[in-house]
């Protein structure tokens, strides 16, 4: 195979990555954790704990999806919003 053909195949298989909308690209989200009252206190407390974002798996990036649910690949450029089948 030729070098150009390999580059085209790689571009068709590589999805465009956008910053995650849940964590704004940081990979971490703050989750409220309820702590029950103890023997020394008569009230519980709600703590904020940082956890990995469940939408992106802690990476901070998600694949850009077309309206049909398929990945938008980098073969059409970084500004593309639709997949190859929807074009």
C-alpha positions in Angstrom: 0.0 0.0 0.0 1.0 3.5 -0.6 1.8 6.1 2.0 -1.0 8.4 1.0 -3.5 5.5 1.2 -2.4 4.6 4.7 -2.8 8.3 5.8 -6.3 8.4 4.3 -7.3 5.2 6.1 -5.9 6.5 9.4 -7.8 9.8 9.0 -11.1 7.8 8.3 -10.6 5.8 11.5 -9.6 8.6 13.8 -12.6 10.5 15.4 -12.3 14.2 16.1 -12.1 14.8 19.9 -13.9 17.7 21.6 -13.6 18.9 25.2 -16.1 17.0 27.5 -19.2 19.1 28.3 -19.6 17.5 31.8 -16.1 18.4 33.2 -15.1 21.2 30.7 -12.0 19.2 29.7 -10.5 18.7 33.2 -11.5 15.0 33.5 -12.7 15.5 37.1 -16.1 16.4 38.5 -17.2 17.3 42.0 -19.7 14.8 43.4 -21.8 15.4 46.6 -21.2 12.6 49.2 -23.5 12.5 52.2 -21.7 11.8 55.5 -23.9 10.6 58.3 -23.8 12.1 61.8 -21.4 10.6 64.3 -21.4 10.2 68.0 -19.8 13.6 68.6 -22.2 15.5 66.2 -25.9 15.5 65.9 -26.0 16.4 62.2 -24.6 15.0 59.0 -22.7 16.9 56.4 -22.5 16.9 52.6 -19.0 16.8 51.3 -17.8 17.6 47.8 -15.4 14.9 46.5 -13.6 15.0 43.1 -14.0 11.9 41.0 -13.2 10.9 37.4 -15.8 12.2 35.0 -18.2 9.3 33.9 -18.9 10.9 30.5 -15.3 10.9 29.3 -13.7 8.4 31.7 -11.4 11.0 33.2 -9.7 11.8 29.8 -11.4 15.3 29.4 -12.2 14.5 25.7 -15.1 12.9 24.0 -15.6 11.9 20.4 -17.5 14.3 18.2 -20.8 12.6 17.2 -23.0 13.2 14.1 -26.7 13.6 14.5 -27.0 9.9 13.4 -24.8 8.8 16.3 -21.6 8.0 14.2 -18.2 9.4 14.9 -17.1 12.5 12.9 -13.7 11.6 11.6 -10.8 13.8 10.7 -10.9 13.0 7.0 -13.2 15.9 6.3 -11.2 18.4 8.5 -11.4 19.6 12.1 -14.4 21.8 11.4 -16.6 18.9 10.2 -19.9 18.4 12.0 -21.3 15.4 10.1 -20.0 11.9 9.4 -19.2 10.5 6.0 -22.5 8.7 5.6 -24.6 11.9 6.2 -22.7 14.0 3.7 
